[in-house]
Structure formats: C-alpha cells, structure tokens
Amino acid sequence: MNKENKKTNSQLASVWRSLRRNRMAMLGLVILVLLALMAIFADFIAPYAYDAQDLLNARQAPSAEHIFGTDEFGRDIFSRIIYGSRLSLVVGFISVGIALVLGGFLGAVA
C-alpha cells in the first residue's frame, strides 16, 4: 500500500513540476484561481448589490464610483459581472459532472 501511495505522490509531483515549468500554464492557473475566489467572495468584493437599481444613474460611463459603468436601469455592471461569475462557475461544474457521469457510464458499457 505504501508503494502505491508513493507512486501516486511521485506522479502528482511530476505533473506539478511540469506545470510549474510552463509559464503560460501557471498564468492560466492563477487566473482560474482568482476567478473562482472572486465568485466565492462576491458578497465582499462587489461594491453594490447586483439587482440594486438607481434610475438617476442609468447608462453612466465608467468612473470612480462605477468601475464598468451602469446599465439602462442604473445597476452597477461590475457588481453584476462578479455575481454572474457564480452562475458561470456552477454551470461549468454541473456540465462537467454530467459529462463525467455519462462518459463513465458509456465507457463502462463499452
């Protein structure tokens, strides 16, 4: 059992070493981690509620108050993007889960 565990660790270490050598792969990993953290901590990062309307500030250009500007209802676009990343992350995990289950089933049948 110990040899199998050591072999798994060495394979994992080998994959990690080759990943660390590739700068673009590391950049991609950092971006993915940052996006996931942004989605998880959206309540703390977003300056406004995603559905808060302010019709007096509708269709504003980007400024210090609204980083990406506002939409036609005065909702902050930056906050909506941050909260939208949660939904994108959930959809991604669900689609990968479905593909994993169906692919595993079809592979087992084949």
N, CA, C and O of each residue as an XYZ file, in Angstrom:
440
protein
N       0.826     -1.186      0.000
C       0.000      0.000      0.000
C       0.870      1.249      0.000
O       0.554      2.234     -0.667
N       1.949      1.205      0.738
C       2.820      2.355      0.829
C       3.477      2.661     -0.516
O       3.663      3.827     -0.864
N       3.832      1.611     -1.277
C       4.450      1.828     -2.583
C       3.476      2.493     -3.544
O       3.872      3.359     -4.325
N       2.185      2.092     -3.496
C       1.186      2.716     -4.365
C       1.023      4.188     -4.017
O       0.941      5.030     -4.911
N       0.976      4.502     -2.744
C       0.836      5.881     -2.308
C       2.048      6.712     -2.737
O       1.904      7.859     -3.158
N       3.238      6.125     -2.627
C       4.447      6.823     -3.031
C       4.453      7.041     -4.540
O       4.885      8.093     -5.012
N       3.977      6.053     -5.302
C       3.917      6.190     -6.747
C       2.945      7.289     -7.144
O       3.232      8.072     -8.049
N       1.795      7.355     -6.477
C       0.820      8.397     -6.761
C       1.389      9.768     -6.444
O       1.212     10.713     -7.213
N       2.072      9.878     -5.310
C       2.680     11.150     -4.949
C       3.740     11.558     -5.952
O       3.851     12.736     -6.291
N       4.518     10.606     -6.430
C       5.563     10.954     -7.377
C       4.955     11.359     -8.725
O       5.492     12.245     -9.391
N       3.864     10.739     -9.137
C       3.195     11.152    -10.369
C       2.612     12.553    -10.223
O       2.710     13.376    -11.133
N       2.006     12.811     -9.070
C       1.460     14.134     -8.805
C       2.577     15.174     -8.769
O       2.424     16.275     -9.296
N       3.686     14.822     -8.152
C       4.826     15.738     -8.105
C       5.383     15.984     -9.503
O       5.786     17.103     -9.822
N       5.410     14.963    -10.326
C       5.898     15.112    -11.695
C       4.991     16.041    -12.500
O       5.474     16.888    -13.253
N       3.696     15.882    -12.343
C       2.744     16.758    -13.042
C       2.903     18.195    -12.554
O       2.894     19.129    -13.356
N       3.047     18.373    -11.245
C       3.201     19.717    -10.694
C       4.494     20.371    -11.188
O       4.510     21.563    -11.493
N       5.586     19.586    -11.267
C       6.850     20.137    -11.762
C       6.722     20.584    -13.211
O       7.194     21.662    -13.572
N       6.088     19.767    -14.043
C       5.950     20.154    -15.451
C       5.001     21.340    -15.607
O       5.174     22.155    -16.513
N       4.009     21.443    -14.738
C       3.106     22.588    -14.772
C       3.845     23.861    -14.369
O       3.644     24.916    -14.970
N       4.698     23.763    -13.352
C       5.449     24.929    -12.879
C       6.436     25.439    -13.925
O       6.731     26.633    -13.962
N       6.936     24.571    -14.753
C       7.901     24.979    -15.776
C       7.251     25.796    -16.888
O       7.910     26.633    -17.505
N       5.989     25.569    -17.144
C       5.285     26.263    -18.213
C       4.667     27.547    -17.659
O       3.718     27.494    -16.877
N       5.201     28.689    -18.060
C       4.736     29.971    -17.511
C       3.295     30.273    -17.895
O       2.542     30.815    -17.086
N       2.903     29.933    -19.109
C       1.523     30.199    -19.536
C       0.536     29.323    -18.766
O      -0.569     29.766    -18.452
N       0.922     28.100    -18.463
C       0.066     27.227    -17.672
C      -0.106     27.774    -16.258
O      -1.203     27.733    -15.701
N       0.970     28.280    -15.684
C       0.888     28.874    -14.345
C       0.033     30.137    -14.363
O      -0.736     30.377    -13.432
N       0.161     30.941    -15.408
C      -0.672     32.134    -15.533
C      -2.144     31.744    -15.634
O      -2.998     32.365    -15.002
N      -2.436     30.722    -16.421
C      -3.802     30.237    -16.522
C      -4.344     29.725    -15.200
O      -5.505     29.958    -14.861
N      -3.497     29.025    -14.457
C      -3.899     28.517    -13.140
C      -4.186     29.660    -12.178
O      -5.167     29.616    -11.436
N      -3.342     30.678    -12.185
C      -3.546     31.835    -11.311
C      -4.850     32.549    -11.671
O      -5.611     32.936    -10.784
N      -5.106     32.721    -12.964
C      -6.344     33.384    -13.392
C      -7.557     32.572    -12.970
O      -8.534     33.139    -12.480
N      -7.517     31.264    -13.147
C      -8.644     30.420    -12.744
C      -8.893     30.478    -11.242
O     -10.041     30.535    -10.802
N      -7.829     30.464    -10.465
C      -7.976     30.544     -9.011
C      -8.554     31.898     -8.610
O      -9.426     31.968     -7.745
N      -8.071     32.975     -9.234
C      -8.604     34.301     -8.920
C     -10.083     34.425     -9.286
O     -10.863     35.012     -8.536
N     -10.469     33.872    -10.444
C     -11.883     33.913    -10.835
C     -12.754     33.105     -9.878
O     -13.859     33.524     -9.533
N     -12.260     31.961     -9.457
C     -13.019     31.144     -8.506
C     -13.149     31.860     -7.164
O     -14.222     31.847     -6.561
N     -12.081     32.476     -6.693
C     -12.137     33.229     -5.434
C     -13.066     34.432     -5.554
O     -13.783     34.767     -4.611
N     -13.050     35.079     -6.715
C     -13.949     36.202     -6.943
C     -15.408     35.756     -6.878
O     -16.249     36.455     -6.313
N     -15.704     34.603     -7.452
C     -17.069     34.096     -7.414
C     -17.479     33.701     -5.999
O     -18.612     33.950     -5.587
N     -16.577     33.096     -5.269
C     -16.897     32.648     -3.914
C     -17.122     33.836     -2.982
O     -18.050     33.822     -2.173
N     -16.291     34.850     -3.089
C     -16.368     36.002     -2.186
C     -17.035     37.210     -2.833
O     -16.673     38.346     -2.526
N     -17.996     36.991     -3.717
C     -18.676     38.082     -4.419
C     -19.375     39.034     -3.460
O     -19.432     40.237     -3.718
N     -19.901     38.521     -2.369
C     -20.595     39.388     -1.417
C     -19.674     40.438     -0.811
O     -20.123     41.530     -0.462
N     -18.393     40.117     -0.684
C     -17.445     41.037     -0.069
C     -16.745     41.930     -1.091
O     -16.288     43.020     -0.748
N     -16.658     41.481     -2.343
C     -15.925     42.215     -3.366
C     -16.804     43.247     -4.071
O     -16.371     44.372     -4.318
N     -18.038     42.860     -4.394
C     -18.918     43.731     -5.175
C     -19.300     44.974     -4.376
O     -19.738     44.864     -3.231
N     -19.135     46.153     -4.972
C     -19.447     47.373     -4.234
C     -20.944     47.631     -4.083
O     -21.355     48.352     -3.174
N     -21.762     47.052     -4.959
C     -23.206     47.251     -4.926
C     -23.899     45.894     -5.046
O     -23.287     44.911     -5.465
N     -25.168     45.849     -4.680
C     -25.963     44.639     -4.898
C     -26.191     44.484     -6.398
O     -26.322     45.476     -7.115
N     -26.237     43.243     -6.871
C     -26.368     43.020     -8.316
C     -27.705     43.485     -8.870
O     -27.810     43.765    -10.064
N     -28.727     43.574     -8.029
C     -30.051     43.958     -8.509
C     -30.497     45.344     -8.043
O     -31.645     45.732     -8.261
N     -29.600     46.088     -7.406
C     -29.944     47.426     -6.911
C     -30.051     48.402     -8.082
O     -29.089     48.610     -8.822
N     -31.236     48.996     -8.238
C     -31.466     49.934     -9.327
C     -31.362     51.375     -8.828
O     -31.779     51.706     -7.718
N     -30.796     52.208     -9.679
C     -30.696     53.635     -9.406
C     -30.928     54.346    -10.740
O     -29.980     54.624    -11.474
N     -32.194     54.638    -11.047
C     -32.539     55.183    -12.355
C     -31.917     56.554    -12.604
O     -31.778     56.967    -13.755
N     -31.548     57.251    -11.561
C     -30.890     58.545    -11.749
C     -29.472     58.385    -12.288
O     -28.933     59.311    -12.895
N     -28.869     57.229    -12.075
C     -27.512     56.958    -12.565
C     -27.504     55.970    -13.724
O     -26.533     55.233    -13.896
N     -28.556     55.942    -14.513
C     -28.653     54.989    -15.620
C     -27.680     55.366    -16.732
O     -27.458     56.545    -17.006
N     -27.111     54.361    -17.357
C     -26.208     54.478    -18.518
C     -25.045     55.435    -18.287
O     -24.733     56.270    -19.135
N     -24.419     55.300    -17.141
C     -23.240     56.115    -16.870
C     -22.000     55.450    -17.451
O     -21.907     54.225    -17.524
N     -21.082     56.258    -17.848
C     -19.797     55.756    -18.338
C     -18.965     55.284    -17.146
O     -19.261     55.646    -16.007
N     -17.944     54.492    -17.390
C     -17.077     54.080    -16.284
C     -16.512     55.291    -15.538
O     -16.109     56.287    -16.138
N     -16.496     55.169    -14.222
C     -15.991     56.256    -13.379
C     -15.444     55.642    -12.098
O     -15.401     54.420    -11.955
N     -15.030     56.491    -11.173
C     -14.518     56.000     -9.893
C     -15.637     55.364     -9.073
O     -15.397     54.432     -8.305
N     -16.843     55.861     -9.234
C     -17.982     55.322     -8.479
C     -18.465     53.992     -9.055
O     -18.796     53.073     -8.306
N     -18.505     53.890    -10.374
C     -18.930     52.666    -11.064
C     -17.818     52.280    -12.044
O     -17.694     52.870    -13.117
N     -17.024     51.297    -11.669
C     -15.806     50.949    -12.417
C     -16.089     50.617    -13.881
O     -15.359     51.058    -14.769
N     -17.153     49.835    -14.139
C     -17.516     49.469    -15.516
C     -18.718     50.253    -16.013
O     -19.217     49.979    -17.104
N     -19.193     51.218    -15.245
C     -20.363     51.991    -15.630
C     -21.640     51.338    -15.130
O     -21.605     50.419    -14.312
N     -22.780     51.830    -15.636
C     -24.089     51.295    -15.245
C     -24.890     50.947    -16.492
O     -24.595     51.426    -17.587
N     -25.903     50.109    -16.314
C     -26.764     49.736    -17.432
C     -27.969     50.678    -17.508
O     -27.990     51.721    -16.855
N     -28.976     50.300    -18.315
C     -30.128     51.169    -18.534
C     -31.018     51.326    -17.305
O     -31.866     52.217    -17.269
N     -30.838     50.480    -16.307
C     -31.615     50.586    -15.069
C     -30.782     51.155    -13.915
O     -31.256     51.216    -12.780
N     -29.562     51.566    -14.199
C     -28.700     52.125    -13.177
C     -28.010     51.090    -12.310
O     -27.472     51.427    -11.255
N     -28.016     49.840    -12.737
C     -27.349     48.785    -11.974
C     -25.862     48.784    -12.311
O     -25.482     48.969    -13.467
N     -25.041     48.581    -11.318
C     -23.589     48.578    -11.490
C     -23.168     47.336    -12.275
O     -23.450     46.211    -11.862
N     -22.497     47.543    -13.401
C     -22.114     46.427    -14.273
C     -21.023     45.575    -13.634
O     -21.040     44.352    -13.775
N     -20.080     46.193    -12.937
C     -19.016     45.435    -12.274
C     -19.596     44.454    -11.250
O     -19.178     43.297    -11.195
N     -20.542     44.905    -10.451
C     -21.166     44.022     -9.458
C     -21.924     42.890    -10.136
O     -21.910     41.754     -9.661
N     -22.584     43.199    -11.243
C     -23.331     42.157    -11.951
C     -22.401     41.120    -12.562
O     -22.741     39.938    -12.606
N     -21.232     41.544    -13.034
C     -20.259     40.598    -13.586
C     -19.715     39.693    -12.483
O     -19.568     38.486    -12.680
N     -19.420     40.272    -11.330
C     -18.900     39.464    -10.223
C     -19.927     38.426     -9.784
O     -19.587     37.256     -9.608
N     -21.175     38.842     -9.606
C     -22.209     37.888     -9.206
C     -22.506     36.893    -10.321
O     -22.849     35.743    -10.046
N     -22.380     37.317    -11.573
C     -22.594     36.409    -12.701
C     -21.541     35.320    -12.782
O     -21.799     34.241    -13.315
N     -20.352     35.596    -12.254
C     -19.306     34.579    -12.272
C     -19.694     33.376    -11.416
O     -19.260     32.255    -11.685
N     -20.509     33.607    -10.385
C     -21.005     32.484     -9.576
C     -21.822     31.529    -10.429
O     -21.619     30.315    -10.397
N     -22.744     32.092    -11.186
C     -23.595     31.263    -12.032
C     -22.769     30.527    -13.081
O     -23.011     29.351    -13.352
N     -21.803     31.210    -13.667
C     -20.942     30.569    -14.666
C     -20.155     29.415    -14.060
O     -19.986     28.374    -14.695
N     -19.679     29.594    -12.847
C     -18.927     28.543    -12.167
C     -19.815     27.333    -11.878
O     -19.388     26.193    -12.063
N     -21.031     27.572    -11.430
C     -21.971     26.479    -11.149
C     -22.326     25.741    -12.433
O     -22.338     24.510    -12.454
N     -22.615     26.474    -13.500
C     -22.950     25.838    -14.779
C     -21.776     24.999    -15.274
O     -21.977     23.893    -15.774
N     -20.561     25.508    -15.142
C     -19.381     24.750    -15.553
C     -19.227     23.457    -14.781
O     -18.970     22.408    -15.372
N     -19.383     23.519    -13.449
C     -19.257     22.306    -12.640
C     -20.359     21.301    -12.949
O     -20.100     20.099    -13.005
N     -21.574     21.774    -13.148
C     -22.681     20.868    -13.458
C     -22.462     20.203    -14.816
O     -22.679     18.998    -14.953
N     -22.037     20.969    -15.820
C     -21.828     20.373    -17.137
C     -20.687     19.358    -17.123
O     -20.776     18.320    -17.778
N     -19.622     19.646    -16.389
C     -18.518     18.686    -16.280
C     -18.984     17.447    -15.521
O     -18.604     16.329    -15.869
N     -19.801     17.636    -14.487
C     -20.334     16.496    -13.742
C     -21.204     15.596    -14.606
O     -21.094     14.371    -14.545
N     -22.071     16.207    -15.414
C     -22.924     15.423    -16.315
C     -22.068     14.670    -17.328
O     -22.302     13.489    -17.585
N     -21.079     15.349    -17.903
C     -20.190     14.688    -18.867
C     -19.418     13.547    -18.214
O     -19.197     12.508    -18.837
N     -19.013     13.734    -16.976
C     -18.280     12.694    -16.252
C     -19.161     11.472    -16.020
O     -18.725     10.341    -16.234
N     -20.395     11.695    -15.586
C     -21.308     10.577    -15.326
C     -21.659      9.857    -16.624
O     -21.572      8.631    -16.695
N     -22.052     10.607    -17.647
C     -22.416      9.965    -18.916
C     -21.215      9.289    -19.572
O     -21.336      8.176    -20.084
N     -20.064      9.946    -19.561
C     -18.861      9.341    -20.138
C     -18.425      8.102    -19.381
O     -18.012      7.113    -19.988
N     -18.513      8.148    -18.064
C     -18.181      6.965    -17.281
C     -19.126      5.808    -17.543
O     -18.706      4.655    -17.647
N     -20.414      6.131    -17.648
C     -21.412      5.089    -17.935
C     -21.180      4.479    -19.317
O     -21.163      3.258    -19.470
N     -21.001      5.337    -20.316
C     -20.792      4.828    -21.682
C     -19.468      4.067    -21.784
O     -19.381      3.072    -22.503
N     -18.452      4.523    -21.077
C     -17.187      3.799    -21.073
C     -17.309      2.439    -20.407
O     -16.697      1.467    -20.849
N     -18.105      2.369    -19.336
C     -18.304      1.094    -18.655
C     -19.094      0.125    -19.526
O     -18.815     -1.073    -19.545
N     -20.086      0.654    -20.248
C     -20.882     -0.197    -21.126
C     -20.040     -0.702    -22.290
O     -20.158     -1.858    -22.694
N     -19.194      0.164    -22.823
C     -18.362     -0.223    -23.972
C     -17.330     -1.259    -23.529
O     -16.529     -1.719    -24.342
